[in-house]
Amino acid sequence: MTFATTLARAGFVVLAPDLRGFRALRIRPSDAREIADAFAWLAGRPELAPAGRAGMFAFSYAVGPAVLAALEPAIRTQVRYIVGVGGYHDLPRAMRFFTTGWFEHEAQWHNMATDDTGKMVLLYASLPYLEGENDSSNARSIFERMVALRMTDPAADLSPLAARLDRAGQTVYALAANTDPARFPELLAQLPAAMRADMECLNLARRDLQPLQARLILVHGKNDNLIPYPESLALAAAAPQGLADVFLINRVLGHVDLKFSSLFTWRFWREDLPDMWKLWRVIDMLLAERVPAPTAP
């Protein structure tokens, strides 16, 4: 809400939809439908969107559902732009990174220490797909204990808890605990079928993005330890030619968090300042998209 308030103070009319699945740390294809419905409501009110058009701003996982919403025929021509920070293009590829720490760029493999957040979200997101009400309840209890342990001790051994999971729960844990990128496809294929089907629905790499009419303004930190920056490059490449701009931030942007050095250090002037200039260009592009509200008669 703080960011939405900042946009409002900058002269934007802001609607922040409360996505039910997002708050519960779940992946749901219906997230795209909820975003499209919220957008249609806003764009259909002349007092809020004078030209009947508006834009979207999305962080992290939400970039995917936002792009899918913008592809909906009912609102496609009304979406002026999408600003996406730390988003994905290929959902399984992003999952491979936050579980194993490995990503590929320009035919070279790279490794980075990842944030455990992605693994924990994967555990919670799997709960609706685990077979049987009792199984899901058991998995929830065990997964919550795993998360609690890792919050107090990042190196805690989770295998005793994992041994108490049923077969379906263990397939999810095996994927979350895996660090070998070569094993990822095999482990992904063992997830519950309904979960894999929903992931396919949210996978932008499986969609034709050429009908997209919204301008894409994509921002990604090279230090992002949850979704690797080549995902924004891939998303831009899949968009219609000339519609996407990508801003790679070398140091000050992590996943969606900013961190600056002291003003009195060489690092600030040599590294942070160029990054700040890129971010200012994004802000300038965004401010240029403002549509003045109608004046009262």
N, C-alpha and C positions, 0 to 999 in steps of 0.2 A: 504493500500500500504506500510505502514511502516513495517508491519510484513513481507510482501513478500520481501521487500528489505533486511531485516535482514536474511531471509533464503538464499537469493541469495549471501549475503556476507559470509555465512557459507559454500558455495560451492554447493548449490542446483540450478538446473535450475528451474525457477518458472514461472508458467502461472497462472494468476489470472483472471478467467472468469468474465465478467461483466453481472451478472444475472439480466435481465430486471425486473422481478417480485420482486426480493429482494430489489432493489433500491426503488421500489414503495410501499414497505411494503405489498406485496401481497403473498399469498401462491399459488403456481402453480405446478401441477404435471410435467409440462414441464421443471421445474428447473433441475430435474434429467437428462432429455434428454440433456439439454444444458451442464451440467457437463460432461456427458459421451462423447459428441461430442468434447468438449475441450480436454478431456483426450486422446481420440483417435488421435486427431491432434498432440498432444505432443508426445505420445508414438510411433507414426508412423514416427518420424524423428530421424534417427540414430545419427545425430549430437547433438541432445538434450537428447535423451534417448537411450544410446548405446546398452542396452540389450533389447530394445523394451518394457521395463516395467517402471513403475513410481508409485508414491504414491499420496495420497490426504491428505489435511489438511483442516478441517472444524470447524467452530465455531457455537454453538447455533443451531438454526433451520436448518442451512445448513448441519448439520451432517446427517439428514434424507435423503435428496436428494443425498448426496454423497454416502451413503450406497446403495441406490436404483440404482445409476449409476454403482456402483461396481458389482451389480448383473446382469447387462446387459451381455448377452452371448458374444457379440462382443468384450468386453474388460475384461471380468471376470478374465481371466488368466494373464492379464497384470498388474492388480492392486496389487502392492506388499504390501501396507499397507494403513490404514486410521488412521490419528490422529484426534480424535474428542474431542473438549472441550465444555462442557456444553450442550451436545446433548440430544435427546429424543429417546425413544423406542415406547411408546404408546402416540400418539399425543393428543387424547382427555384427557388422564390422565394428561399430561403436562398442557393442557388448564385448567383443573379443578383446578390445583394448582395456576396458575397465576391469575385466576379470584377469587378464594375463599381463597387462602392461606393455604389450607389443602392438605397434601399428606400422603400416607400410606407406611409404611416400616415395614416388619417383623410382620405383623398383628397388628401394632400399628399406631394410627393416630397422626400426628404431624401438628402443625400450625406455620406459619412464616409470618411476614409482607412482602408482595410481592411488586415488582416494578410495578408501573402503566404502564410501557412500554408495557407489554404483552396485557393489556386491550386496549391500544390505537392502537396497531398493529392489534388486532382483529377487531376493528372498521374499520380501513382503508382496511384491507384484505377483508372485506365483500362487499365493494362498487361495484365490478363488478357483484355481484350476486343479487343485489337488483333489483326488477322488474321495468322496464321502464326507459328510459333515464332521464325523469324529476324527478322520484323518486330518482335515483342515485345522480343526481345533488343536490337535496334538502338534501339528507343524507350527502353528502360530506360537504356541507356548515355547517350543524349542528355538524357533528363529528369534523370538524376542530375547531369550536368554543368550543366544549367540551375539546379538547386537549389543546387549548390556555388557557382556564380557569384553568384547572388542573395544568398547568405549572406555573401559577402565584399563585394559591391557591390549594394545594393538597386536601383540605377539601371542595372545592366548591360544591354546590348543583347543580347537572346536570339535575334534574328531570324536570324543566321548559323547557329546550331544548329537552329533551327526549319526552315530550308530543307533540312536533311538528313533530315527525317522523311518517311516514306511518307504516302500520302493519309490513311489512318486516323489516324495520329499527328498530322497537321496539323489535322484537325478538332478534336481534343482541345486542342491548343495554341491554336487560334483562339478557342475558348471561354474558355480560361484567360486569354488576353491581352486579350480584349475589354473595353472600358470604356463601351460604349454600351448602356444597358438596352433600347433599342428593337430592337437586333440580337440580343439574347439568345435569344428563342424560335427564331429561324432557325438560330442556331449550335447550340443544344441539339438541334434536330431532326436535325442532321448527325452526332451522336455514333453510335458503333456501336450497332446495334439491340439487342443483348444487354445492353449497358450501360444503355440507356434503359429496357429492360424491368425490370431489377433496381432501378433508381431508382424506377420506378412502384410496385414492391412495397414499398419503404421510405417512400413518400410518404404521410404521415398524412392529407393533404388529400384523398386518393382513397379513404379508408376511412371507414366509418360507425363513429364512436366512441361511439354511444349505448349499445351493450351493455357498455361499460366500467363496472366496479363499484369500481375503486380510486379513492381520493381523490387528487387531483392537487395537489401543493404545488409551484408553479412559481416559480423565482427567475431574474431576468434583469437584467443590467446595461444601463443606457441607453448606456453607453460601449462596449458589446460591439462589437468590430470584426471579428467573424467570422460571427456569426449575429445579425441585428437583433432588438431586443426585441419588436417587434410579433408575432414568431412565437410567443412564449409567450402573448401575448394571444389570438391566433387559436386556439391549441391549447386554451386554457381555454374559449373560446366554442364550440368544437366538442364539448366534453365534455358529459355529461349535466348538466342544470341543478343547481347547488348542490354539485357535486363538486369544483370547482376553485377554488383561491386563487392569485392572482398577486401577487408582490412585486417591484416594479420598483425597482432600486437606482440612485440618480441618479449617484453619482460613484465610490464606492470599489470597485465590482466592474466588471472588464472582461469578458472572455469567461468564464473560470473562475478568474481571479486577483484577489486582493484587494490594494488599495494604500491606505494611510492616510497622512494628513498628520501633521505633528508635533503632539503634544498641546498645544503652546504657540502654536498659530496660530488665527486666527479661522476659517479654513476648516475646521479640525477640528470646532469647536463649532457652526458654522452649517450645514455640509454633511455632514461625516463622521458626526457623532453621530446625526442622524436616520436615516442609512443603517444605522448599527450597531443602532439600535432595531428596524428592519425585520428585519435578519438575526437578531436575538435572538428575535423573534416566530417566525421559521421554526424556529430551534433549539428553542424551547419547544414548538411544535407537534410537532416530530419526537420530542422526549423523551417527550411524552405518549403516543406510539404504542408505547412499550416494553411488552413483555409479560414479566412476571417468569418466570424459569426455574423449573421444578418443583424442589421441595426433596427432598432424599434421604430415604427412609423411615427 
